[in-house]
């Protein structure tokens, strides 16, 4: 199905077109969400929310970008919003736990379940993801979309609504920051 035809059918609430969209992109959207959330159940829930939002907002989509770019943009934004809410909830739970009103939330992450992570690389993966979490948000988003989701600079620029040179700069700074953080970590381990 051609992009233009798919978009037109989606705007007309064509059930078959929406099913086609979900089947074609659900794994990519799930992996994007999982790359940010690192928890399979949360990523599955958020993936569903992404497609619900696409269904509800497709009529306002102007078609300036590809439908896949629209999906990635929603997946990234929903993931970042979810992480912000989760962080606020943790802070609030911590405050309540000080007063004995509620137990602190368990913050175990399920990095191990991300596709492509081999058993022998889990420790390094945990370290890399924890250092990625320390990056400024835009660097983290660009780095994740490029290295985890495999998007090109052009695709990332469209998703983040930035120029290609801005993406190149974000990726360069993200790599430098990660190298510095990992170098510091490994030097302190010696």
The 8 nearest C-alpha neighbors of each residue, nearest first, counted from 0:
[[1, 5, 2, 4, 3, 16, 19, 6],
 [2, 0, 4, 3, 5, 6, 7, 8],
 [3, 1, 5, 4, 6, 0, 66, 65],
 [2, 4, 6, 5, 1, 7, 62, 0],
 [3, 5, 7, 1, 6, 2, 8, 0],
 [6, 4, 2, 8, 3, 7, 1, 9],
 [5, 7, 9, 3, 4, 8, 2, 10],
 [6, 8, 10, 4, 9, 5, 3, 11],
 [7, 9, 11, 5, 13, 10, 6, 16],
 [10, 8, 12, 6, 11, 7, 13, 16],
 [9, 11, 58, 7, 12, 8, 57, 6],
 [10, 12, 8, 9, 13, 7, 58, 6],
 [13, 11, 9, 10, 14, 8, 17, 54],
 [14, 12, 8, 16, 9, 11, 15, 17],
 [13, 15, 17, 16, 12, 18, 9, 8],
 [14, 16, 18, 17, 13, 19, 8, 20],
 [17, 15, 19, 13, 18, 14, 9, 8],
 [16, 18, 20, 14, 19, 15, 9, 21],
 [17, 19, 15, 21, 16, 20, 22, 14],
 [20, 18, 16, 22, 17, 21, 23, 15],
 [21, 19, 17, 23, 18, 22, 24, 16],
 [20, 22, 18, 25, 24, 23, 19, 17],
 [23, 21, 19, 20, 24, 25, 18, 26],
 [22, 24, 20, 21, 19, 25, 26, 27],
 [25, 23, 27, 21, 26, 22, 20, 28],
 [24, 26, 28, 21, 27, 22, 29, 23],
 [27, 25, 29, 28, 24, 30, 23, 22],
 [28, 26, 30, 24, 29, 25, 31, 148],
 [27, 29, 31, 25, 30, 26, 24, 46],
 [28, 30, 26, 32, 46, 27, 31, 25],
 [31, 29, 33, 27, 32, 28, 34, 26],
 [32, 30, 28, 34, 33, 29, 27, 148],
 [31, 33, 42, 29, 35, 34, 30, 78],
 [34, 32, 37, 30, 36, 42, 35, 31],
 [33, 35, 31, 32, 37, 36, 30, 147],
 [34, 36, 33, 32, 37, 78, 31, 79],
 [35, 37, 33, 38, 34, 32, 42, 78],
 [38, 36, 33, 110, 109, 34, 35, 108],
 [37, 39, 109, 36, 41, 40, 108, 42],
 [38, 40, 42, 41, 43, 33, 37, 109],
 [41, 39, 43, 42, 38, 44, 45, 33],
 [40, 42, 44, 43, 38, 39, 45, 36],
 [41, 43, 33, 45, 39, 32, 40, 44],
 [44, 42, 46, 40, 41, 45, 39, 29],
 [45, 43, 41, 47, 46, 42, 40, 48],
 [44, 46, 48, 42, 47, 43, 41, 49],
 [47, 45, 49, 43, 48, 29, 44, 42],
 [46, 48, 44, 45, 50, 49, 51, 43],
 [47, 49, 45, 51, 46, 50, 52, 44],
 [50, 48, 46, 52, 47, 51, 74, 45],
 [49, 51, 53, 47, 52, 48, 54, 46],
 [52, 50, 48, 54, 53, 49, 55, 47],
 [51, 53, 55, 49, 50, 54, 56, 48],
 [54, 52, 50, 56, 57, 51, 55, 49],
 [53, 55, 51, 52, 57, 56, 50, 17],
 [56, 54, 52, 53, 57, 51, 58, 50],
 [55, 57, 53, 58, 59, 54, 52, 60],
 [58, 56, 60, 59, 53, 54, 10, 55],
 [57, 59, 10, 56, 60, 55, 9, 61],
 [58, 60, 57, 56, 61, 10, 55, 62],
 [61, 59, 57, 58, 62, 56, 63, 69],
 [62, 60, 63, 59, 58, 64, 57, 6],
 [61, 63, 64, 60, 65, 66, 6, 3],
 [64, 62, 61, 65, 60, 66, 69, 157],
 [65, 63, 62, 68, 66, 69, 157, 61],
 [64, 66, 68, 67, 69, 62, 63, 2],
 [65, 67, 69, 68, 70, 64, 6, 2],
 [66, 68, 70, 65, 69, 71, 24, 64],
 [69, 67, 71, 65, 70, 66, 158, 72],
 [68, 70, 66, 72, 67, 71, 73, 65],
 [71, 69, 67, 73, 68, 72, 74, 66],
 [72, 70, 74, 68, 73, 69, 75, 67],
 [73, 71, 158, 69, 75, 70, 74, 68],
 [72, 74, 76, 70, 71, 75, 77, 49],
 [73, 75, 71, 77, 72, 76, 49, 78],
 [76, 74, 78, 72, 73, 77, 71, 79],
 [77, 75, 73, 79, 78, 74, 80, 72],
 [76, 78, 80, 74, 79, 75, 73, 81],
 [79, 77, 81, 75, 76, 80, 32, 74],
 [78, 80, 82, 76, 81, 77, 75, 83],
 [81, 79, 77, 83, 82, 78, 76, 84],
 [80, 82, 78, 84, 79, 83, 77, 85],
 [83, 81, 85, 79, 80, 84, 86, 78],
 [84, 82, 86, 80, 85, 81, 79, 87],
 [85, 83, 87, 81, 86, 82, 88, 80],
 [84, 86, 82, 88, 83, 87, 81, 89],
 [85, 87, 83, 89, 84, 88, 82, 90],
 [88, 86, 84, 90, 89, 85, 91, 83],
 [87, 89, 85, 91, 86, 90, 92, 84],
 [90, 88, 92, 86, 91, 87, 93, 85],
 [91, 89, 93, 87, 88, 92, 86, 94],
 [90, 92, 88, 94, 93, 89, 87, 95],
 [93, 91, 95, 89, 94, 90, 103, 96],
 [92, 94, 96, 90, 91, 95, 103, 89],
 [95, 93, 91, 97, 92, 96, 90, 98],
 [94, 96, 92, 100, 98, 97, 93, 101],
 [95, 97, 99, 101, 93, 98, 102, 94],
 [98, 96, 94, 95, 99, 93, 100, 101],
 [97, 99, 96, 95, 100, 94, 101, 93],
 [100, 98, 96, 97, 101, 95, 102, 94],
 [99, 101, 95, 96, 98, 102, 97, 92],
 [100, 102, 96, 95, 99, 103, 92, 98],
 [103, 101, 96, 104, 92, 100, 99, 95],
 [102, 104, 93, 92, 96, 101, 105, 89],
 [105, 103, 106, 89, 102, 92, 93, 88],
 [104, 106, 107, 103, 102, 89, 108, 92],
 [107, 105, 104, 108, 89, 103, 109, 85],
 [108, 106, 105, 109, 38, 104, 110, 37],
 [109, 107, 110, 38, 37, 106, 36, 111],
 [108, 110, 38, 111, 37, 112, 107, 39],
 [109, 111, 37, 112, 113, 108, 125, 38],
 [112, 110, 109, 113, 121, 116, 118, 125],
 [111, 113, 110, 109, 114, 39, 116, 38],
 [112, 114, 111, 110, 116, 115, 33, 37],
 [115, 113, 116, 112, 30, 111, 117, 33],
 [114, 116, 117, 113, 112, 147, 111, 118],
 [117, 115, 114, 113, 120, 118, 111, 121],
 [116, 118, 120, 119, 115, 121, 111, 114],
 [117, 119, 120, 121, 116, 111, 122, 115],
 [118, 120, 117, 121, 122, 116, 123, 124],
 [119, 121, 117, 123, 118, 122, 124, 116],
 [122, 120, 124, 123, 118, 119, 125, 111],
 [123, 121, 125, 124, 120, 126, 119, 118],
 [124, 122, 126, 120, 125, 121, 127, 119],
 [123, 125, 121, 127, 126, 122, 120, 128],
 [126, 124, 122, 128, 123, 127, 121, 129],
 [125, 127, 123, 129, 124, 128, 130, 122],
 [128, 126, 124, 130, 129, 125, 131, 123],
 [127, 129, 131, 125, 130, 126, 124, 132],
 [128, 130, 132, 126, 131, 127, 125, 133],
 [131, 129, 127, 133, 132, 128, 126, 177],
 [132, 130, 128, 133, 134, 129, 127, 139],
 [133, 131, 129, 130, 134, 128, 139, 135],
 [132, 134, 130, 131, 135, 129, 139, 136],
 [135, 133, 131, 132, 139, 138, 136, 173],
 [134, 136, 138, 137, 139, 133, 132, 173],
 [135, 137, 139, 138, 140, 134, 132, 133],
 [138, 136, 140, 139, 135, 141, 169, 134],
 [139, 137, 169, 141, 173, 135, 136, 140],
 [140, 138, 136, 142, 137, 134, 141, 143],
 [141, 139, 137, 143, 138, 142, 144, 136],
 [140, 142, 144, 138, 143, 139, 145, 137],
 [143, 141, 139, 145, 140, 144, 146, 170],
 [144, 142, 147, 140, 146, 145, 141, 139],
 [145, 143, 148, 141, 142, 150, 147, 146],
 [144, 146, 149, 150, 142, 143, 148, 147],
 [145, 147, 143, 149, 142, 148, 144, 150],
 [146, 148, 143, 149, 144, 145, 34, 142],
 [149, 147, 144, 150, 145, 146, 31, 143],
 [148, 150, 145, 146, 147, 144, 151, 143],
 [151, 149, 145, 148, 144, 154, 155, 152],
 [150, 152, 154, 153, 155, 145, 149, 144],
 [151, 153, 155, 154, 156, 163, 166, 150],
 [154, 152, 156, 151, 155, 163, 157, 150],
 [153, 155, 157, 151, 156, 152, 150, 158],
 [154, 156, 158, 152, 157, 153, 159, 150],
 [157, 155, 161, 153, 159, 154, 160, 163],
 [156, 158, 160, 154, 155, 159, 153, 68],
 [159, 157, 72, 155, 68, 160, 156, 154],
 [158, 160, 156, 161, 157, 155, 72, 141],
 [161, 159, 157, 156, 158, 162, 155, 72],
 [162, 160, 156, 159, 165, 163, 157, 166],
 [161, 163, 165, 164, 156, 166, 160, 157],
 [162, 164, 166, 165, 156, 153, 152, 167],
 [163, 165, 167, 166, 162, 168, 161, 169],
 [166, 164, 168, 162, 163, 167, 169, 161],
 [167, 165, 169, 163, 168, 164, 170, 156],
 [168, 166, 164, 170, 165, 169, 171, 163],
 [167, 169, 165, 171, 166, 170, 164, 172],
 [170, 168, 166, 138, 172, 171, 167, 173],
 [169, 171, 173, 167, 168, 172, 142, 166],
 [170, 172, 168, 174, 173, 169, 167, 175],
 [173, 171, 175, 169, 174, 170, 176, 168],
 [174, 172, 170, 176, 138, 175, 171, 169],
 [175, 173, 177, 171, 172, 176, 178, 170],
 [174, 176, 172, 178, 173, 177, 179, 171],
 [177, 175, 173, 179, 174, 178, 172, 180],
 [178, 176, 180, 174, 179, 175, 181, 173],
 [179, 177, 175, 181, 176, 180, 182, 174],
 [178, 180, 182, 176, 177, 181, 183, 175],
 [181, 179, 177, 183, 182, 178, 176, 184],
 [182, 180, 184, 178, 183, 179, 177, 185],
 [181, 183, 179, 185, 184, 180, 178, 186],
 [184, 182, 186, 180, 181, 185, 179, 187],
 [183, 185, 181, 187, 182, 186, 180, 188],
 [184, 186, 188, 182, 187, 183, 181, 189],
 [187, 185, 183, 188, 189, 184, 182, 181],
 [186, 188, 184, 185, 189, 183, 182, 181],
 [189, 187, 185, 186, 184, 183, 182, 181],
 [188, 186, 187, 185, 184, 183, 182, 181]]
